[in-house]
Amino acid sequence: MPDIVVMFFVLGLVAGILRSDLVIPKATYETLSLLLMLTIGLKGGMVLHGNLSWQLLPEMGSVMLLGAFIPLMLYPILKYVIKLSVANSASIAAHYGSVSAGTFAVALAYAESAQLAVGAEVTLYLVMLELPAIIVGLLLYRRLDKQHSADNTLSLKALWHETLTNKSVILLVGGVVIGMMYGTQQGSQVTGLLTNSFKVVLALFLLEMGLTAAQTLRPIPWHHWKLTLFAIISPLILGAIGVSVGTLLALELGSIVILGSLVASASYIAAPAAIKAAIPKADIGLAMLSSLGITFPFNVLIGIGLYHKLAVAMQ
């Protein structure tokens, strides 16, 4: 049986496909996403309390290199195989180099349910992967699109500001810092309520994600069949790369599964906001179709379990 939180995603997906009148109010969804980001940051920070070490630098450096490498690897496929424009190729490459906090939350819940050992630093993977990917995606666009100067007014400095001050990054990093400062005991009056309700918040968040994914896939995008195949095949390849890197770094089994799941994921919150401002010619709808409509459901329903099996096989 899959983890119970996954079934809430399935419920939302089915309700959306059946065109149910079930709706999660926008304000409620915003609240849930804020709580989810903050709780993920707090959980990671509390585990890091008293455990932060310079020995983490090689691991964090490797994860950052992954975030920068993935857009470079995917861009030629998107441009020359799927035949997308330079703007859309750079946009989608950046989305897939970046990460899905929802996938991270599900992978974390999966690891906890399976009682897998998870390293204290896994929450840091979110930021380490997200920032380089968005920057590299923009640099690809600026380098390869000859007409970008006519319609792209966002400077590199402004992009860094847009990315670093994104609400997801602020809450994740802020949660990590607060959790790391106070730990479980000192911060329990505030953090206890959030961390104990993590799965409840995640379940409701996934219910909305199921509804949104169904909406993204309506009508079925047959004319984007190449992009659909890309959105199914790429997480398998990227997940295998993430698991391989985690194994080479001798991470805990749960950390390997989470790293593989993150590398296999695609952003649908932070990257769209940054890319929309930085690459005006990009069709964000295409990126959302592949990342949220196809890759996210694939990872939640099938992928995370596959990355676990691969991680076990490589031990």
GUTORVEX-605914 format. One record per residue (C-alpha): x, z, y; residue in one letter; residue number from 1. Coordinates in steps of 0.05 Angstrom, whole numbers, plus 5000, padded with zeros to 4 digits. Each point is the difference from the previous one (the first is absolute). Example, Ala and Ser with C-alpha at 12.3 -4.5 7.8 and 13.67 -1.06 7.14 Angstrom:
! GUTORVEX-605914
SITE     c1     c3     c2   r     k
SITE   5246   5156   4910   A     1
SITE   5027   4987   5069   S     2
END
This chain:
! GUTORVEX-605914
SITE     c1     c3     c2   r     k
SITE   5000   5000   5000   M     1
SITE   5026   4983   5070   P     2
SITE   5008   5056   5051   D     3
SITE   4933   5021   5029   I     4
SITE   5019   4979   5071   V     5
SITE   5009   4928   4976   V     6
SITE   4928   4999   4977   M     7
SITE   4978   5012   5072   F     8
SITE   5036   4935   5018   F     9
SITE   4964   4965   4943   V    10
SITE   4934   5029   5025   L    11
SITE   5012   4972   5070   G    12
SITE   5022   4933   4972   L    13
SITE   4938   4994   4957   V    14
SITE   4954   5022   5058   A    15
SITE   5033   4948   5045   G    16
SITE   4993   4944   4949   I    17
SITE   4926   5018   4989   L    18
SITE   4991   4999   5076   R    19
SITE   4975   5072   5001   S    20
SITE   4982   5031   5067   D    21
SITE   5052   5055   4986   L    22
SITE   5042   5007   5063   V    23
SITE   5054   5049   5019   I    24
SITE   4993   5011   5076   P    25
SITE   5061   4975   5038   K    26
SITE   5012   5069   5030   A    27
SITE   4999   5031   4931   T    28
SITE   5050   4949   4973   Y    29
SITE   5046   5012   5059   E    30
SITE   4997   5075   4987   T    31
SITE   5014   4990   4926   L    32
SITE   5060   4955   5013   S    33
SITE   5028   5049   5050   L    34
SITE   4991   5058   4952   L    35
SITE   5032   4960   4944   L    36
SITE   5062   4982   5040   M    37
SITE   5009   5071   5026   L    38
SITE   4990   5030   4931   T    39
SITE   5050   4953   4967   I    40
SITE   5051   5018   5054   G    41
SITE   4987   5075   4992   L    42
SITE   5005   4998   4924   K    43
SITE   5066   4963   5004   G    44
SITE   5027   5045   5055   G    45
SITE   4983   5064   4964   M    46
SITE   5036   4977   4938   V    47
SITE   5060   4982   5043   L    48
SITE   5000   5070   5031   H    49
SITE   5069   5028   4983   G    50
SITE   5018   4939   4958   N    51
SITE   5024   4950   5052   L    52
SITE   5069   4975   4982   S    53
SITE   5052   4948   5022   W    54
SITE   4997   4976   4929   Q    55
SITE   4934   4966   5017   L    56
SITE   5035   4950   5046   L    57
SITE   5020   4949   4946   P    58
SITE   4929   5003   4972   E    59
SITE   4968   4991   5069   M    60
SITE   5049   4945   5017   G    61
SITE   4982   4962   4936   S    62
SITE   4926   5006   5015   V    63
SITE   5010   4974   5071   M    64
SITE   5039   4940   4973   L    65
SITE   4942   4986   4954   L    66
SITE   4953   4999   5059   G    67
SITE   5044   4950   5036   A    68
SITE   5014   4957   4938   F    69
SITE   4928   4989   4977   I    70
SITE   4978   4958   5061   P    71
SITE   5063   4958   4993   L    72
SITE   4985   4988   4927   M    73
SITE   4926   4984   5009   L    74
SITE   5003   4957   5062   Y    75
SITE   5027   4936   4965   P    76
SITE   4946   5006   4947   I    77
SITE   4945   5007   5051   L    78
SITE   5027   4943   5043   K    79
SITE   5022   4949   4949   Y    80
SITE   4959   5015   4937   V    81
SITE   4934   5025   5029   I    82
SITE   5010   4954   5061   K    83
SITE   4980   5050   5054   L    84
SITE   5021   4993   5073   S    85
SITE   5062   5036   5026   V    86
SITE   4957   5051   5035   A    87
SITE   4957   5016   4938   N    88
SITE   5060   4999   4954   S    89
SITE   5037   5051   5043   A    90
SITE   4937   5041   5009   S    91
SITE   4984   5006   4926   I    92
SITE   5073   5011   4982   A    93
SITE   5001   5059   5048   A    94
SITE   4934   5027   4971   H    95
SITE   5030   4999   4930   Y    96
SITE   5066   5030   5022   G    97
SITE   4961   5055   5033   S    98
SITE   4960   5050   4959   V    99
SITE   4930   5024   4985   S   100
SITE   4990   5074   5013   A   101
SITE   4936   4996   4958   G   102
SITE   5040   4974   4941   T   103
SITE   5051   5056   5011   F   104
SITE   4944   5052   4999   A   105
SITE   4972   4972   4935   V   106
SITE   5069   4996   4968   A   107
SITE   5014   5072   5022   L   108
SITE   4933   5023   4970   A   109
SITE   5017   4960   4936   Y   110
SITE   5068   5033   4994   A   111
SITE   4970   5069   5010   E   112
SITE   4945   4988   4949   S   113
SITE   5051   4974   4950   A   114
SITE   5045   5060   5015   Q   115
SITE   5059   4956   5018   L   116
SITE   5059   5030   5036   A   117
SITE   5000   4976   5072   V   118
SITE   5058   5008   5049   G   119
SITE   4989   5036   5066   A   120
SITE   5019   4939   5041   E   121
SITE   4948   4949   4977   V   122
SITE   4958   5005   5063   T   123
SITE   5060   4975   5040   L   124
SITE   4997   4935   4961   Y   125
SITE   4938   4981   5040   L   126
SITE   5037   4998   5067   V   127
SITE   5066   4975   4970   M   128
SITE   4965   4938   4972   L   129
SITE   4950   4987   5056   E   130
SITE   5043   4996   5062   L   131
SITE   5055   4951   4976   P   132
SITE   4949   4953   4969   A   133
SITE   4960   4992   5064   I   134
SITE   5063   4989   5041   I   135
SITE   5029   4949   4951   V   136
SITE   4933   4963   4998   G   137
SITE   5001   4992   5075   L   138
SITE   5072   4979   5002   L   139
SITE   4985   4946   4948   L   140
SITE   4944   4974   5043   Y   141
SITE   5043   5001   5063   R   142
SITE   5057   4964   4965   R   143
SITE   4960   4947   4963   L   144
SITE   4940   4985   5045   D   145
SITE   5025   4953   5055   K   146
SITE   4939   5011   5044   Q   147
SITE   4996   5076   4995   H   148
SITE   5025   5010   5071   S   149
SITE   4938   4967   5027   A   150
SITE   4951   5050   4971   D   151
SITE   5040   5061   4979   N   152
SITE   5009   5049   5057   T   153
SITE   5015   5062   4960   L   154
SITE   5073   5019   5006   S   155
SITE   5040   5031   4944   L   156
SITE   5001   5066   5039   K   157
SITE   4924   4997   5007   A   158
SITE   4993   4986   4925   L   159
SITE   5042   5061   4983   W   160
SITE   4956   5041   5046   H   161
SITE   4936   4970   4969   E   162
SITE   5026   5014   4929   T   163
SITE   5029   5070   5012   L   164
SITE   4940   5025   5039   T   165
SITE   4948   4973   4951   N   166
SITE   4952   5055   4982   K   167
SITE   5018   4996   4926   S   168
SITE   5074   5008   5014   V   169
SITE   4988   5056   5050   I   170
SITE   4957   5040   4951   L   171
SITE   5045   4987   4940   L   172
SITE   5064   5018   5036   V   173
SITE   4967   5057   5039   G   174
SITE   4970   5028   4935   G   175
SITE   5068   4997   4966   V   176
SITE   5034   5036   5057   V   177
SITE   4947   5055   5004   I   178
SITE   4997   5009   4925   G   179
SITE   5076   5002   4996   M   180
SITE   5004   5052   5056   M   181
SITE   4949   5049   4972   Y   182
SITE   4997   4987   4925   G   183
SITE   4943   5020   4954   T   184
SITE   4997   5074   5014   Q   185
SITE   5007   5002   5076   Q   186
SITE   4954   4941   5012   G   187
SITE   4948   5015   4946   S   188
SITE   4946   5020   5050   Q   189
SITE   4997   4929   5026   V   190
SITE   5033   4958   4946   T   191
SITE   4963   5032   4942   G   192
SITE   4933   4972   5020   L   193
SITE   5027   4930   5009   L   194
SITE   5044   4997   4938   T   195
SITE   4947   5032   4955   N   196
SITE   4948   4948   5023   S   197
SITE   5049   4941   4992   F   198
SITE   4963   4969   4941   K   199
SITE   4932   5008   5034   V   200
SITE   5025   4964   5062   V   201
SITE   5034   4947   4958   L   202
SITE   4936   4988   4959   A   203
SITE   4958   4988   5063   L   204
SITE   5055   4957   5030   F   205
SITE   5002   4957   4937   L   206
SITE   4924   4993   5001   L   207
SITE   5006   4967   5069   E   208
SITE   5060   4958   4975   M   209
SITE   4957   4974   4943   G   210
SITE   4945   4980   5049   L   211
SITE   5051   4966   5046   T   212
SITE   5035   4964   4943   A   213
SITE   4933   4971   4976   A   214
SITE   4984   4977   5071   Q   215
SITE   5069   4967   5006   T   216
SITE   4987   4961   4935   L   217
SITE   4932   4975   5022   R   218
SITE   4994   4941   4991   P   219
SITE   5050   4991   4944   I   220
SITE   5059   4964   5034   P   221
SITE   5009   4944   4949   W   222
SITE   5036   4956   5052   H   223
SITE   5054   5053   5006   H   224
SITE   5015   5000   4925   W   225
SITE   5075   4996   5011   K   226
SITE   4999   5061   5045   L   227
SITE   4956   5035   4949   T   228
SITE   5051   4988   4945   L   229
SITE   5055   5024   5046   F   230
SITE   4961   5064   5014   A   231
SITE   4995   5014   4924   I   232
SITE   5069   4977   4978   I   233
SITE   5042   5028   5057   S   234
SITE   4983   5074   4988   P   235
SITE   5022   4993   4927   L   236
SITE   5068   4972   5021   I   237
SITE   5008   5048   5059   L   238
SITE   4977   5059   4958   G   239
SITE   5053   4982   4948   A   240
SITE   5053   4997   5055   I   241
SITE   4978   5069   5026   G   242
SITE   5001   5031   4931   V   243
SITE   5069   4970   4987   S   244
SITE   5028   5027   5065   V   245
SITE   4970   5069   4986   G   246
SITE   5030   4999   4930   T   247
SITE   5069   4981   5027   L   248
SITE   4995   5057   5050   L   249
SITE   4984   5047   4942   A   250
SITE   4936   5025   5033   L   251
SITE   4948   5045   4967   E   252
SITE   4950   4961   4958   L   253
SITE   4943   5013   5048   G   254
SITE   5043   4979   5059   S   255
SITE   5017   4934   4965   I   256
SITE   4926   4986   4988   V   257
SITE   4983   5015   5073   I   258
SITE   5058   4957   5025   L   259
SITE   4979   4943   4955   G   260
SITE   4928   5006   5023   S   261
SITE   5021   5001   5074   L   262
SITE   5046   4940   4993   V   263
SITE   4944   4963   4965   A   264
SITE   4949   5017   5054   S   265
SITE   4983   4966   5066   A   266
SITE   4980   5031   5066   S   267
SITE   4930   4994   5027   Y   268
SITE   5003   5053   5055   I   269
SITE   5067   5003   5037   A   270
SITE   5025   4929   4990   A   271
SITE   4936   4964   5023   P   272
SITE   5001   5039   5066   A   273
SITE   5073   4985   5013   A   274
SITE   5000   4927   4976   I   275
SITE   4936   4983   5038   K   276
SITE   5034   5018   5065   A   277
SITE   5068   4970   4982   A   278
SITE   4978   4934   4967   I   279
SITE   4937   4976   5035   P   280
SITE   4997   4935   4960   K   281
SITE   4996   5038   4933   A   282
SITE   4933   5003   4965   D   283
SITE   4993   5074   4985   I   284
SITE   4939   4984   4958   G   285
SITE   5045   4965   4949   L   286
SITE   5046   5060   4997   A   287
SITE   4941   5047   4990   M   288
SITE   4971   4955   4946   L   289
SITE   5064   5003   4959   S   290
SITE   5021   5072   5015   S   291
SITE   4934   5037   5001   L   292
SITE   4955   4952   4963   G   293
SITE   5045   4985   4940   I   294
SITE   5066   5039   4997   T   295
SITE   4971   5068   5016   F   296
SITE   4945   4997   4946   P   297
SITE   5051   4972   4950   F   298
SITE   5048   5057   5012   N   299
SITE   4947   5054   4999   V   300
SITE   4965   4976   4938   L   301
SITE   5058   4971   4959   I   302
SITE   5067   4999   5034   G   303
SITE   5018   5074   5006   I   304
SITE   4990   5010   4925   G   305
SITE   5043   4939   4986   L   306
SITE   5057   5026   5044   Y   307
SITE   4996   5066   4963   H   308
SITE   5008   4965   4933   K   309
SITE   5057   4958   5026   L   310
SITE   5035   5062   5029   A   311
SITE   4994   5036   4932   V   312
SITE   5027   4938   4964   A   313
SITE   5061   4998   5047   M   314
SITE   5017   5074   4992   Q   315
END
